[in-house]
Amino acid sequence: MSNRYVLQLRRAARAAGVPRMLGRFTRDYESPFSKQLMLACRQGDVVWDVGANVGLYTASFADWVGPSGKVFAFEPDAMNLPRLRSACGERPNVEIRPFGLSDRTERRTFLGDGGDGTTSRVLQPGESVPKGAVEVELLTGDDAIQGGKAELPDIIKVDVEGHELSVLKGLQGALANKRLRNVFVEVHFGILDCSGRADDPKRIEEILKRSGFKLSWTDASHIFAARPA
């Protein structure tokens, strides 16, 4: 999916409105991705839900890993946190972390979408700051582990609206650890293309491959990375 000819085709399809048209006829475009997530989870696993939003996947992860497992839900958007806590805060195997992950530990400008938070995102350096943007706390995943704010995961799911490469760059230590079996990444091609980061999908693939994972795409936007047995 990171091949330059595929990227050109995707760009043309977006310009023609193809994704919007397909969305009218597709009930759940993430269903193959969701199925792979479910199949990957084992009882007792530690799962990271990076970009937990309002907790739809977080709740499923909590069921799939069972009472002996644990889910760390990372969500920096203050608008989403009440709904995330309402959905998952009472689950004993869920730990909610009110910060995001990135390639460095710092505070960054963040823009919520004013709705359900599904398109909230970290703004890039040099990007104009619109009204309503706020600052949020970001940590590297490795710093979160070293600081005792999260446990080393067996599985990571990343859905961060174009910030996925930065998340992975901050997880070099965790990615090298053989305990981490699977990494699932939603790649937001449209956001990356519009912000001049069209090469990010290829760089995401390279990081995961260098860390020893075998990659496949469950659909046009989701990477499934598995460590060979």
C-alpha positions, 0 to 999 in steps of 0.5 A: 500500500506504500508503493508510489503507484498505489499512492497516486491511485489513492490520491486520484480516488480521493479527488474523485470522491470514491472513498465517500461513495464507498462509505455509503455502501459499506457498513463496517470497513474495519471489520477485517481489521477488527477480526484480526484484533480479536484473533490476536488477543489471548487471555492474560495479554497486555494490550495498548489501545493508542488513540482510544477515543471513546472506548469502543475497542478498549471495551472489546480488548477488555473482554478478549484478554479477560480478567487476567489481562490488562488494557492501557487506553491512551487518549489525550482529548479531554472531550473524549475522556468522560465518555471513555471513562464512562464506558470503561472506567469501571472495568478492573482490567482497564487503565486509562491514561489521559495523554497521547504517545509520540516520538518525544515526551513533550506538550503539543498542540492538539485539535479536537473535532468538536464532535465524537473525537474521531478526527481529533489530531496532533498538529504538526510543527509549522501548521497554523493553529486554528481556534479551539486548539489546546495543548496536550501531554505526549509521552514516548511509549518507551518513557511510559513503560520506564516511568511505570505508567504502562506495562510492556504490551503483547499487542498494540493498536494505533489509531491516531489520525496521521500521528502513527509514525511518531508513535512508532518512533517513540516505541523503539524499545518495546518494538525490539522486545520479543514479548510484543507479538502484534502491532495494528496500525490504521494509516491515515493516507489522506491526512498524511498526503495533505500535510506533505507526509506521503512517505510516512506509510513506507517509513511505518512499514520500514520501522516494523520490518526492522523490528522483526515483524512480518506485515500484511494489510487487512484492507486499504488502510490497516496494517497487521504486523505479526512477529514470526513464531 
